[in-house]
Amino acid sequence: MPARTRKQRDPSDVPLLAHVASVLIRTGLGSGRLVLGLSGGMDSMVLLDILSALRKEHSFALTALHVDHQLSPRASGWSALCAQRSASYCVPFRAVRVEVRRDAGAGLEAAARAARYAVFRGLDAYAVVLAQHVDDQAETLLLQLLRGAGPRGLAAMPVARSIAGSGGPLLLRPLLEVERSRIATYARDRALDWVEDESNFDTDLDRNYLRHEVLPRLAARFPGYRQTWLRASRNFADLSEIAHDQATADAAGALQAGGLRVSRLRELSAARAGNLLRWYLAREGLPFPRREQLEELLRQLATARDDAQPVMQLGGARVYRHRGMLRIGPADAGPGKPWELHWCGEPDLTLPAGYGRMRFERATGAGLAAARLAGLDLLVRSRRGGERIKLAANRPTRTLKNLLQEAQIPQWRRERLPLLVCGEQVLWVAELGVDCRFAAQADEAGILPTWLPC
């Protein structure tokens, strides 16, 4: 659209301004720094106008961020318009280019979202402010329903949430309860200008098909469906929170050494066991499994012999049972490249990608004898083949290969086990333990290594 001259603020704008202000206050904004995700579309340009008007009264710092996904030939023009409009409000502006995998299995929209959120997680801000509205919420709810999502998925988008597991800023959506038509009226009344993404009209994309072909017909028959669905999403959010709390209670005492006790799943009803398993997988960073995957995994865990090792691929990982524990491992079953790290006595050691990390705790009468380690050149490294260890004084020195086979450790996991060595002498092996010749005696200061696989 051509540039326009913005009109003086009209009193009719105040309700929308007041709504956004109330959301900022309700979410505990204080005087924090906000970063506006500025796409250049109508919704984000309206939010730029509103936040610019509110920042002085509510004492927050405002920056605009444009993420260029490089998916449109017009992308550079969008970035330029965002920079111009930000400058007209005296709002600092930054543009970031990201690479989006077009071959991503989850689809182009999900891949672009993942790339965008990776940028958000690295921002030094109280909150990243996004311009989604109640029509976006309705589309998301319907898409999730069509995908067979449970309460967590049907809760759709919250007004505010943290970026999971990142320790980064909040995601804040102050327009989430506002209809698109009201935002469009504001934009016209304020004579704002914006860009139109041509992909928004491509009905081969599921969201656009719902937006242009399905929801207008629904609105003609049920004009209040947006607010009704908003209430439904809040109900699902309540159910999701209850399910999370129940899983947390059911997991009490069942999380040990980086795994979940299978016996705990067997003690619960099918519904609660499934809920706990979903919670555990999400806690470990895995995607929610399809219902049939979840039921099959629970069936295997419930019926497999105690010495069996059921395994299921899920996302980029494998879920397996070992020694009565449900664990998560990398999907790649083959050995990685050989690696080694010097250990100089630090309590934690991060291993190469895919191998997790090590923890070394002080102990008495357990682990490696601290006095025996003093002055040694110690390495934590991967297996190379042929290593041997003596686990007990009344047992011979044996190869790791045979010991790991007898311990029924899956082949793929054997390749990932870290070792603590001094030269050719193996002092400790994950899953097996300490060489008895270096073990701490009763009342002797020891160091207890623990492997925390990723």
C-alpha positions as CSV (number, residue, x, y, z in Angstrom):
1,M,0.0,0.0,0.0
2,P,1.2,3.6,-0.6
3,A,2.3,5.6,2.4
4,R,-0.4,7.6,4.2
5,T,-0.3,10.4,6.7
6,R,-1.5,9.2,10.1
7,K,-4.5,11.1,11.5
8,Q,-4.6,12.6,15.0
9,R,-5.7,10.0,17.5
10,D,-9.4,9.7,17.8
11,P,-11.3,9.0,21.0
12,S,-12.8,5.9,19.4
13,D,-9.3,4.4,19.6
14,V,-9.2,4.5,23.3
15,P,-11.0,1.2,24.0
16,L,-8.4,-0.8,22.0
17,L,-5.6,1.1,23.6
18,A,-7.1,0.5,27.0
19,H,-7.5,-3.2,26.3
20,V,-3.8,-3.6,25.4
21,A,-2.8,-1.6,28.4
22,S,-4.8,-3.8,30.7
23,V,-3.1,-6.9,29.3
24,L,0.3,-5.4,29.9
25,I,-0.6,-4.6,33.4
26,R,-2.2,-7.9,34.0
27,T,0.9,-9.8,32.9
28,G,3.2,-7.9,35.3
29,L,5.0,-5.8,32.7
30,G,6.4,-3.3,35.2
31,S,9.0,-1.2,33.4
32,G,10.5,-4.1,31.3
33,R,11.8,-4.1,27.8
34,L,9.4,-5.2,25.1
35,V,10.4,-6.4,21.6
36,L,7.6,-6.2,19.1
37,G,7.5,-8.9,16.4
38,L,6.9,-6.6,13.4
39,S,6.1,-8.6,10.3
40,G,4.8,-5.6,8.3
41,G,1.3,-6.9,8.1
42,M,-1.8,-5.0,9.3
43,D,-2.0,-6.6,12.7
44,S,1.6,-5.9,13.7
45,M,1.5,-2.3,12.3
46,V,-1.6,-1.7,14.5
47,L,0.3,-3.0,17.5
48,L,3.3,-0.8,16.7
49,D,1.0,2.2,16.7
50,I,-0.7,1.2,20.0
51,L,2.5,0.3,21.9
52,S,4.2,3.5,20.7
53,A,1.3,5.4,22.3
54,L,1.4,3.5,25.6
55,R,5.2,3.3,26.2
56,K,5.6,6.6,27.9
57,E,2.6,6.2,30.3
58,H,3.6,2.7,31.2
59,S,7.3,3.2,31.3
60,F,8.5,0.3,29.1
61,A,11.2,0.4,26.5
62,L,10.1,-0.7,23.0
63,T,12.1,-2.2,20.2
64,A,10.8,-3.6,16.9
65,L,12.2,-6.8,15.4
66,H,11.5,-8.0,11.8
67,V,12.4,-11.7,11.1
68,D,13.0,-12.1,7.4
69,H,12.2,-15.8,6.5
70,Q,13.5,-15.2,2.9
71,L,10.5,-17.0,1.5
72,S,9.1,-14.2,-0.6
73,P,10.7,-12.1,-3.4
74,R,9.2,-9.1,-1.7
75,A,10.8,-9.8,1.7
76,S,13.4,-7.0,1.4
77,G,10.6,-4.5,0.7
78,W,8.8,-5.6,3.8
79,S,11.9,-5.2,5.9
80,A,12.4,-1.7,4.5
81,L,8.8,-0.6,5.3
82,C,9.1,-2.0,8.9
83,A,12.3,0.0,9.3
84,Q,10.7,3.2,8.0
85,R,7.6,2.9,10.2
86,S,9.6,2.1,13.3
87,A,11.7,5.2,12.6
88,S,8.6,7.3,12.3
89,Y,7.7,6.3,15.9
90,C,11.3,6.7,17.1
91,V,11.3,3.0,17.9
92,P,14.7,1.2,17.6
93,F,14.5,-1.4,14.8
94,R,16.4,-4.6,14.0
95,A,16.0,-7.0,11.2
96,V,17.2,-10.6,11.3
97,R,17.4,-13.1,8.4
98,V,16.8,-16.8,9.1
99,E,17.1,-19.9,7.0
100,V,13.8,-22.0,6.8
101,R,14.0,-25.6,5.8
102,R,11.6,-26.1,3.0
103,D,11.8,-29.8,3.3
104,A,10.8,-29.9,7.0
105,G,8.5,-32.8,7.7
106,A,6.1,-30.6,9.8
107,G,5.5,-28.2,6.9
108,L,6.7,-24.8,5.8
109,E,4.6,-22.8,8.3
110,A,5.9,-24.9,11.2
111,A,9.5,-24.6,10.0
112,A,9.2,-20.8,9.7
113,R,7.7,-20.6,13.1
114,A,10.6,-22.7,14.6
115,A,13.2,-20.5,12.9
116,R,11.4,-17.3,14.2
117,Y,11.1,-18.7,17.8
118,A,14.8,-19.6,17.8
119,V,15.5,-15.8,17.4
120,F,13.0,-14.9,20.1
121,R,14.6,-17.3,22.6
122,G,17.9,-15.4,22.3
123,L,16.5,-11.9,23.0
124,D,17.3,-9.9,26.1
125,A,13.8,-8.7,26.8
126,Y,11.0,-9.0,29.3
127,A,8.6,-10.1,26.5
128,V,8.3,-10.6,22.8
129,V,5.0,-9.0,21.8
130,L,3.1,-10.7,18.9
131,A,0.0,-9.5,17.1
132,Q,-2.2,-12.6,16.9
133,H,-5.9,-12.0,17.5
134,V,-9.0,-14.0,18.2
135,D,-9.5,-15.0,14.5
136,D,-6.0,-16.5,14.5
137,Q,-6.9,-18.3,17.7
138,A,-10.0,-19.8,16.1
139,E,-8.0,-21.0,13.1
140,T,-5.4,-22.6,15.4
141,L,-8.1,-24.3,17.5
142,L,-9.8,-25.8,14.4
143,L,-6.4,-26.9,12.9
144,Q,-5.6,-28.6,16.2
145,L,-9.0,-30.3,16.3
146,L,-8.5,-31.6,12.7
147,R,-5.1,-33.0,13.8
148,G,-6.7,-34.9,16.7
149,A,-5.0,-32.8,19.4
150,G,-5.8,-33.3,23.1
151,P,-6.5,-30.6,25.7
152,R,-3.0,-29.1,25.5
153,G,-3.2,-28.6,21.8
154,L,-6.9,-27.4,21.9
155,A,-5.9,-24.8,24.5
156,A,-4.4,-23.1,21.4
157,M,-2.5,-19.9,22.1
158,P,-2.3,-18.3,25.6
159,V,-2.2,-14.5,26.0
160,A,1.2,-14.9,27.8
161,R,3.6,-17.8,28.3
162,S,7.3,-18.4,28.7
163,I,9.2,-19.9,25.8
164,A,9.5,-23.4,27.1
165,G,12.7,-24.4,28.6
166,S,14.6,-21.5,27.3
167,G,14.8,-19.2,30.3
168,G,14.1,-16.4,27.8
169,P,11.4,-13.8,27.4
170,L,7.7,-14.2,27.7
171,L,5.6,-14.4,24.6
172,L,2.8,-11.8,24.9
173,R,-0.3,-11.6,22.7
174,P,-2.3,-8.5,23.9
175,L,-4.7,-8.6,20.9
176,L,-5.6,-12.3,21.3
177,E,-9.1,-11.5,22.5
178,V,-9.7,-8.9,19.7
179,E,-11.4,-9.6,16.4
180,R,-9.6,-9.0,13.1
181,S,-12.4,-6.7,12.0
182,R,-11.9,-4.4,14.9
183,I,-8.1,-4.3,14.2
184,A,-8.9,-3.5,10.5
185,T,-11.2,-0.6,11.6
186,Y,-8.4,0.8,13.8
187,A,-5.9,0.6,10.9
188,R,-8.2,2.4,8.5
189,D,-9.2,5.1,11.0
190,R,-5.5,5.7,11.8
191,A,-4.6,5.7,8.1
192,L,-1.9,3.1,8.7
193,D,0.0,1.4,5.9
194,W,1.1,-2.2,5.8
195,V,2.2,-5.0,3.4
196,E,0.1,-7.9,2.2
197,D,1.9,-11.3,2.2
198,E,0.8,-13.0,-1.1
199,S,1.1,-16.4,0.6
200,N,-1.9,-15.4,2.8
201,F,-4.2,-16.0,-0.1
202,D,-2.8,-19.4,-1.1
203,T,-5.6,-21.8,-0.2
204,D,-3.3,-24.8,-0.7
205,L,-2.1,-24.0,2.8
206,D,-4.4,-25.4,5.5
207,R,-4.7,-22.3,7.6
208,N,-5.5,-20.1,4.5
209,Y,-8.1,-22.7,3.3
210,L,-9.9,-22.4,6.7
211,R,-9.6,-18.6,6.7
212,H,-11.0,-18.0,3.3
213,E,-13.2,-21.0,2.5
214,V,-14.5,-22.5,5.8
215,L,-14.7,-19.9,8.6
216,P,-16.6,-17.2,6.6
217,R,-19.4,-19.7,6.0
218,L,-19.3,-20.6,9.7
219,A,-19.5,-16.9,10.7
220,A,-22.5,-16.4,8.5
221,R,-24.4,-19.0,10.5
222,F,-22.8,-18.6,13.9
223,P,-21.5,-15.0,14.0
224,G,-20.4,-15.4,17.7
225,Y,-18.3,-18.5,17.1
226,R,-14.9,-16.7,17.7
227,Q,-15.7,-15.7,21.3
228,T,-17.4,-19.1,21.9
229,W,-14.3,-20.9,20.7
230,L,-12.1,-18.6,22.8
231,R,-14.1,-19.8,25.9
232,A,-13.6,-23.4,24.7
233,S,-9.8,-22.9,24.4
234,R,-9.7,-21.5,28.0
235,N,-11.6,-24.6,29.2
236,F,-9.1,-26.8,27.4
237,A,-6.3,-24.8,29.0
238,D,-7.7,-25.5,32.4
239,L,-7.9,-29.2,31.6
240,S,-4.4,-29.2,30.4
241,E,-3.2,-27.6,33.6
242,I,-5.1,-30.1,35.7
243,A,-3.5,-33.0,33.6
244,H,-0.1,-31.4,34.1
245,D,-0.6,-31.2,37.9
246,Q,-1.8,-34.8,38.0
247,A,1.2,-36.0,36.1
248,T,3.6,-34.1,38.4
249,A,2.0,-35.8,41.4
250,D,2.1,-39.3,39.7
251,A,5.8,-38.8,38.8
252,A,6.7,-38.2,42.5
253,G,9.4,-40.8,43.4
254,A,9.3,-42.3,39.9
255,L,12.0,-40.1,38.3
256,Q,15.4,-41.6,38.9
257,A,18.8,-41.2,37.2
258,G,17.4,-39.5,34.1
259,G,14.6,-42.0,33.6
260,L,11.0,-42.9,34.6
261,R,10.3,-46.1,36.5
262,V,8.2,-48.4,34.3
263,S,6.6,-49.9,37.4
264,R,4.9,-46.6,38.2
265,L,3.2,-46.6,34.8
266,R,1.9,-50.1,35.5
267,E,0.4,-49.0,38.8
268,L,-1.8,-46.4,37.2
269,S,-5.0,-46.5,35.3
270,A,-4.6,-46.4,31.5
271,A,-5.7,-42.8,31.3
272,R,-3.3,-41.7,34.1
273,A,-0.4,-43.8,32.7
274,G,-0.9,-42.2,29.3
275,N,-1.0,-38.7,30.9
276,L,2.2,-39.4,32.8
277,L,3.9,-40.7,29.7
278,R,3.0,-37.7,27.7
279,W,4.2,-35.4,30.5
280,Y,7.5,-37.3,30.7
281,L,8.1,-37.2,27.0
282,A,7.3,-33.5,26.8
283,R,9.6,-32.9,29.9
284,E,12.4,-34.5,27.9
285,G,11.8,-32.3,24.9
286,L,10.1,-34.8,22.7
287,P,7.0,-34.1,20.6
288,F,3.6,-35.4,21.8
289,P,3.1,-38.9,20.3
290,R,0.1,-39.8,18.3
291,R,-2.5,-41.6,20.4
292,E,-1.8,-44.9,18.6
293,Q,2.0,-44.5,19.3
294,L,1.3,-43.8,23.0
295,E,-1.0,-46.8,23.3
296,E,1.4,-49.1,21.6
297,L,4.3,-48.0,23.8
298,L,2.2,-48.5,27.0
299,R,1.1,-51.9,25.7
300,Q,4.8,-52.9,25.2
301,L,5.8,-51.7,28.6
302,A,2.9,-53.5,30.3
303,T,3.3,-56.9,28.5
304,A,6.9,-57.2,27.6
305,R,9.1,-59.6,29.7
306,D,11.2,-58.0,32.3
307,D,14.4,-58.8,30.3
308,A,12.9,-57.5,27.0
309,Q,13.9,-54.1,25.6
310,P,11.0,-52.5,23.8
311,V,12.0,-49.5,21.7
312,M,10.0,-46.9,19.8
313,Q,11.2,-44.1,17.5
314,L,9.7,-40.7,18.3
315,G,10.8,-37.5,16.6
316,G,14.6,-37.4,16.6
317,A,14.9,-39.8,19.5
318,R,14.2,-43.3,20.6
319,V,12.2,-44.3,23.7
320,Y,13.3,-47.5,25.3
321,R,13.2,-49.6,28.5
322,H,16.4,-50.6,30.3
323,R,16.7,-52.1,33.8
324,G,13.1,-51.2,34.7
325,M,13.5,-47.6,33.6
326,L,12.0,-45.8,30.6
327,R,14.7,-43.7,29.0
328,I,15.3,-41.4,26.0
329,G,18.2,-41.9,23.7
330,P,19.4,-40.5,20.3
331,A,17.7,-41.9,17.2
332,D,21.1,-42.5,15.5
333,A,22.1,-46.1,16.5
334,G,25.5,-45.9,15.1
335,P,28.7,-44.9,16.9
336,G,29.7,-41.3,16.6
337,K,33.2,-40.0,15.9
338,P,35.8,-40.8,18.6
339,W,36.2,-38.0,21.1
340,E,38.0,-37.3,24.4
341,L,37.9,-34.5,27.0
342,H,40.4,-33.8,29.8
343,W,38.8,-33.9,33.2
344,C,40.5,-31.6,35.7
345,G,38.3,-32.2,38.7
346,E,35.3,-29.9,37.8
347,P,31.9,-31.1,39.1
348,D,30.2,-31.0,35.7
349,L,31.4,-31.8,32.2
350,T,29.5,-31.3,29.0
351,L,30.1,-34.0,26.5
352,P,29.9,-33.7,22.7
353,A,26.5,-33.4,21.1
354,G,24.4,-36.5,21.5
355,Y,26.4,-37.8,24.5
356,G,24.9,-35.7,27.3
357,R,27.0,-34.6,30.3
358,M,28.9,-35.9,33.3
359,R,28.5,-35.1,37.0
360,F,31.2,-35.8,39.6
361,E,30.0,-35.7,43.2
362,R,32.0,-36.0,46.4
363,A,31.1,-39.1,48.4
364,T,32.4,-41.2,51.3
365,G,33.1,-44.8,50.7
366,A,31.7,-44.8,47.2
367,G,32.9,-44.1,43.7
368,L,36.6,-43.6,42.8
369,A,39.2,-43.1,45.6
370,A,40.0,-39.3,45.4
371,A,43.5,-39.9,46.7
372,R,44.2,-42.4,43.9
373,L,43.2,-39.9,41.2
374,A,45.4,-37.1,42.5
375,G,48.0,-36.1,39.9
376,L,46.7,-38.4,37.2
377,D,46.1,-37.2,33.6
378,L,42.4,-38.2,33.3
379,L,40.3,-38.3,30.2
380,V,36.6,-38.8,29.7
381,R,36.2,-40.4,26.2
382,S,34.2,-42.6,23.9
383,R,34.7,-46.3,23.5
384,R,37.2,-47.4,20.9
385,G,37.1,-51.2,21.3
386,G,39.2,-53.7,23.2
387,E,38.9,-51.9,26.6
388,R,38.9,-54.0,29.8
389,I,37.9,-53.4,33.4
390,K,37.9,-55.4,36.7
391,L,34.7,-54.7,38.6
392,A,35.3,-56.9,41.7
393,A,38.4,-58.3,43.5
394,N,37.0,-61.9,43.2
395,R,36.3,-61.5,39.4
396,P,38.7,-61.4,36.5
397,T,39.4,-58.5,34.2
398,R,37.0,-58.6,31.3
399,T,36.3,-56.8,28.1
400,L,33.6,-54.1,28.1
401,K,32.0,-55.8,25.1
402,N,31.2,-58.9,27.1
403,L,30.2,-57.1,30.2
404,L,27.8,-54.8,28.4
405,Q,26.3,-57.7,26.5
406,E,25.7,-59.5,29.8
407,A,24.1,-56.4,31.3
408,Q,21.7,-56.4,28.3
409,I,22.5,-52.9,27.4
410,P,21.1,-52.1,23.9
411,Q,23.8,-52.1,21.1
412,W,23.1,-48.5,20.1
413,R,23.4,-47.4,23.7
414,R,26.7,-49.2,24.2
415,E,28.3,-47.0,21.5
416,R,27.4,-43.9,23.5
417,L,28.7,-44.8,27.0
418,P,31.5,-42.5,28.3
419,L,34.6,-43.9,29.9
420,L,37.0,-42.3,32.5
421,V,40.5,-43.4,31.7
422,C,44.1,-42.7,32.5
423,G,46.2,-43.8,29.6
424,E,45.1,-47.3,28.7
425,Q,43.7,-48.0,32.2
426,V,39.8,-47.8,32.3
427,L,38.8,-46.4,35.8
428,W,35.1,-46.2,35.3
429,V,32.4,-47.0,32.7
430,A,28.9,-45.6,32.6
431,E,26.3,-48.4,33.3
432,L,29.0,-50.7,34.7
433,G,30.8,-48.8,37.4
434,V,34.3,-48.4,38.9
435,D,37.4,-50.6,38.5
436,C,37.8,-52.2,41.9
437,R,41.5,-51.3,42.0
438,F,40.5,-47.6,42.1
439,A,37.4,-47.9,44.2
440,A,37.0,-45.8,47.4
441,Q,37.1,-47.9,50.6
442,A,34.8,-47.5,53.6
443,D,35.3,-44.1,55.2
444,E,37.6,-43.0,52.3
445,A,36.9,-39.8,50.4
446,G,35.5,-40.7,47.0
447,I,34.3,-39.1,43.7
448,L,31.2,-40.6,42.3
449,P,30.8,-40.2,38.5
450,T,27.3,-40.0,37.0
451,W,26.4,-40.0,33.3
452,L,23.4,-37.9,32.4
453,P,22.5,-38.9,28.8
454,C,20.7,-36.4,26.6
